[in-house]
Amino acid sequence: MASKARTVDINEDVTKALRKFRFQRRSQGHAAIVIKIDKAALKMVVDEEYDDISIEDLVEELPRNSPRYVVLSYELKHRDGRISFPLVLINWAPSSSETTMMTLHASALLDFQRVAEANKTIEVRDAEEGLTKEIVDEKLLS
């Protein structure tokens, strides 16, 4: 008997929320939309939205033992003085997460990357030190 592969659905609510988030005009600060997987329903749902949040505060808000996709509108100050707001996908996958959730999260990452349309993806496994303003700046300015 062949087993049917279980996939995670990116439902219309998530797609609409991402589209709205992506096209909001920002003049300062960072904003984030956090997406989690509903294990029972095998679908993604919007977990939280934050406006004008620091990277440090965002890290405090994210769970220490459960994966999330975070789309971050990041206020990037370029070396020449310009300011831009690139979208960054943070693949928040703490190593202490439950194996089943990590598997579901990893299996849906490529589909989510396509839908999120972020400029860069940052992998975070160490919740305590894996995400800082310096790390994001380094990834985006390199």
Solvent accessible surface area in square Angstrom, and as a share of the most:
residue,aa,sasa,rsa
1,M,245,1.09
2,A,101,0.78
3,S,109,0.71
4,K,183,0.77
5,A,86,0.66
6,R,160,0.58
7,T,102,0.60
8,V,14,0.08
9,D,82,0.42
10,I,33,0.17
11,N,28,0.15
12,E,101,0.45
13,D,103,0.53
14,V,1,0.00
15,T,33,0.19
16,K,114,0.48
17,A,20,0.16
18,L,3,0.02
19,R,110,0.40
20,K,139,0.59
21,F,7,0.03
22,R,53,0.19
23,F,139,0.58
24,Q,79,0.35
25,R,227,0.83
26,R,43,0.16
27,S,103,0.66
28,Q,127,0.56
29,G,12,0.12
30,H,21,0.09
31,A,1,0.01
32,A,0,0.00
33,I,0,0.00
34,V,2,0.01
35,I,0,0.00
36,K,67,0.28
37,I,11,0.06
38,D,48,0.25
39,K,86,0.37
40,A,100,0.78
41,A,55,0.43
42,L,30,0.15
43,K,69,0.29
44,M,0,0.00
45,V,35,0.20
46,V,54,0.31
47,D,46,0.24
48,E,80,0.36
49,E,101,0.45
50,Y,42,0.16
51,D,114,0.59
52,D,98,0.51
53,I,19,0.10
54,S,44,0.28
55,I,2,0.01
56,E,103,0.46
57,D,78,0.40
58,L,0,0.00
59,V,11,0.06
60,E,123,0.55
61,E,100,0.45
62,L,7,0.03
63,P,35,0.22
64,R,83,0.30
65,N,96,0.49
66,S,25,0.16
67,P,2,0.01
68,R,29,0.10
69,Y,0,0.00
70,V,0,0.00
71,V,2,0.01
72,L,0,0.00
73,S,3,0.02
74,Y,0,0.00
75,E,27,0.12
76,L,6,0.03
77,K,130,0.55
78,H,40,0.18
79,R,196,0.71
80,D,101,0.52
81,G,61,0.58
82,R,141,0.51
83,I,90,0.46
84,S,37,0.24
85,F,59,0.24
86,P,22,0.14
87,L,17,0.08
88,V,0,0.00
89,L,1,0.00
90,I,0,0.00
91,N,4,0.02
92,W,0,0.00
93,A,1,0.01
94,P,4,0.02
95,S,96,0.62
96,S,77,0.49
97,S,12,0.08
98,E,89,0.40
99,T,108,0.63
100,T,66,0.39
101,M,24,0.11
102,M,46,0.21
103,T,85,0.50
104,L,17,0.09
105,H,5,0.02
106,A,67,0.52
107,S,73,0.47
108,A,4,0.03
109,L,25,0.13
110,L,138,0.69
111,D,69,0.36
112,F,0,0.00
113,Q,51,0.23
114,R,160,0.58
115,V,26,0.15
116,A,1,0.00
117,E,108,0.48
118,A,31,0.24
119,N,106,0.54
120,K,82,0.35
121,T,48,0.28
122,I,2,0.01
123,E,86,0.39
124,V,2,0.01
125,R,120,0.44
126,D,76,0.39
127,A,11,0.08
128,E,116,0.52
129,E,128,0.57
130,G,17,0.16
131,L,5,0.03
132,T,43,0.25
133,K,82,0.35
134,E,121,0.54
135,I,51,0.26
136,V,0,0.00
137,D,33,0.17
138,E,123,0.55
139,K,91,0.39
140,L,25,0.13
141,L,44,0.22
142,S,114,0.74
